[in-house]
């Protein structure tokens, strides 16, 4: 495969980057290939197929974007829109890393492990949320039940209503704790995804340190 054809194919897979970014990264690898006198099978052996190289580039760009302090502000902002933007950005990074890993059989086990961790994280979040909602509803039902029997049996009504108030009151502590648990698990997942992404994008080669 001629170098011009190779890099044209690489550019096709870089549609997520801006035109300027595409030109910069293609120019970098073209100069690298020229300096190292790489072409044909040697070029593919060194950099991988056009799709593999493009996926490594996209993963590397996404990780660099993630590490930018400006983009970390989403995590620390209190507005709902900012939190949604941060979560969307993190899931987009997971998607890009998984797509990259899928281009190489060697990285399929890592991809499967990320998927397992992702589903485990979603499962933990679902369990925590369901448990919190369950106890909140239980407390409310206890209060309603206590009020219902209060005229006929005030002692039992007060006891049941008091238990309900305690359960509902504990929600002010339980919900922040639950959110903290979910965030901690999600951050652990993202640390693992970023670790795998860096290993994949660098792949032991200095040539991935472009731009």
Secondary structure as UniProt FT lines:
FT   HELIX           3..12
FT   TURN            13..16
FT   HELIX           19..35
FT   TURN            36..37
FT   HELIX           40..47
FT   HELIX           50..67
FT   TURN            69..72
FT   HELIX           73..76
FT   HELIX           80..101
FT   TURN            102..103
FT   HELIX           105..107
FT   HELIX           108..149
FT   TURN            150..152
FT   HELIX           154..202
FT   TURN            203..204
FT   HELIX           206..208
//
